Amino acid sequence: MATADQIPTDLTLEIGEAVSPDKFLVLAKAFFGYVEEVAAGITGAGEPVRWAVLVREGSGLIGVQPMAALPDMVFVQDIYAKAEFGIQQLGHGSLEESDLSEPALKHLRTMSSAIETKKGHALSIRVWVKRKPVDLSPQIARVIEKDWRIGYRDFGTVEGRLESIQDNDGRLQLRVKDAALRQAVVCNVPDEMLADAFAKFRRRVEVTGMVHYRRNGTPVSIDVEHIESMPEDSELPSADEVRGLLKVVDGGRTDILG
């Protein structure tokens, strides 16, 4: 096990023993994905943080740090705090209190699931935040999986900006992201609708279909049946323009001018 003086950055994954190359890559990708999702939840629609990776030779330590000095380092400290808090809350069985996005939960589940091996041996995995260790446990994967099993489905709509990302396997994944709610909903788009989806890429959309919710009501994914473009903020009338459309008449009634 590593000691604080061996940790290369303020956010580091420690794999406590030798693992196969395949498992090492899976854990590394899940760790990077978790960090990026937590960072996206903090920065919102702002400029994304670009991370540099530092690996200590001969060890199972994988560290990340911002690639350049940032003008506002406060939100970087918020990222570190959120990364630590999310793991701690899930370790205590409190998924809702963790306040993590669905992709972030998936990355933590991947890391947590790797702890228990087929031979019953427990692999030690820790995340170091500002040189303090936070243990990952198999309990985290069980908490997440239990919540997903209790979730429900219902027909509905989700709104946000249509984006694409690559999952851990390098496959393209479409999702709708609401910057205000800091929540991304995975879009399961049938092949015959892909052309329509890409035509509306990076636009604000309203997506209709069967929505899968977590048990707390948070939408997770949607089986897409229809995608409708929505106006951008710049295309909406201003407050002055809206007031110009209205006039107040006697009796306090408001009419729309034709």
Residue, then its C-alpha position, 0 to 999 in steps of 0.5 A: m500500500a502506498t503512503a502519502d509521500q508517494i502520491p503524485t497528484d491531488l487526485t490519484l487512483e491506487i491499485g494495491e497490487a499487480v493486475s492483468p493489463d486488461k483490468f488495469l486499462v478498465l480501472a484506469k478508464a473508469f477512473f478517468g471517466y469518473v473524474e471527467e464526469v465529476a468535473a463536468g458537474i462542477t463546471g457545467a456549460g463552462e470550459p472543461v478541465r483538461w487533465a494531465v496523467l502522471v503514472r509512478e513507475g513500478s507502482g499502481l498509482i495513476g494520478v491526474q492534475p489540471m494541464a495548466a494553471l487555471p485562473d479560478m482554482v476554486f472549482v478545481q478544489d470543488i471537483y476534488a471535494k465532490a469526488e471524495f464525497g461521492i465515494q464516501q456517501l456510496g460507501h455509507g449506502s447513500l446513493e441519493e446523497s452522493d449527488l452523482s450523475e448516472p455516468a459517474l455512478k457507472h464508472l464507480r460501479t466498474m471500479s467497485s466491481a473489480i475489487e472482488t475477484k472470481k477466486g474470492h480474493a479482494l483487490s485493494i483499490r483506493v482513491w487519494v484526494k489531496r494525499k488522503p486515501v478513500d477506500l473503494s469497497p464492493q458495497i458501492a457496486r451493490v448500492i448502485e445496482k440495487d437502485w437501478r433494479i428498483g427504478y421504473r419506466d414511463f412514457g415522457t419527454v426530456e429536454g436539453r442539448l443533444e451531445s455525443i460521447q464515447d463510452n468505455d468501449g470507444r462506442l459513440q453514445l448520444r445523450v441529452k444534457d441539461a446544463a442547469l440540472r447538471q444531468a445527462v440522459v442517455c438516448n437509445v436511438p433506433d438506426e432509422m432515426l440516427a440521421d435525424a438525430f445527427a442533424k440536430f446535434r448540439r442543438r436544444v431538443e425535446v426528446t420523447g419516448m419511454v424514459h427509464y428513471r431511478r427510484n428517486g425520479t431522476p431520468v437515466s435513459i430514454d428509448v427515443e421515438h421522436i426528437e423535436s428541435m427547440p429554439e436557442d436562448s439567442e432565438l427567444p424574444s427578449a423581455d422588452e420584446v415580450r412586453g411590447l407584445l402585451k398591453v394592459v386594458d381596463g379591468g386588469r385584463t392582459d390581451i395579446l396584440g395581433 
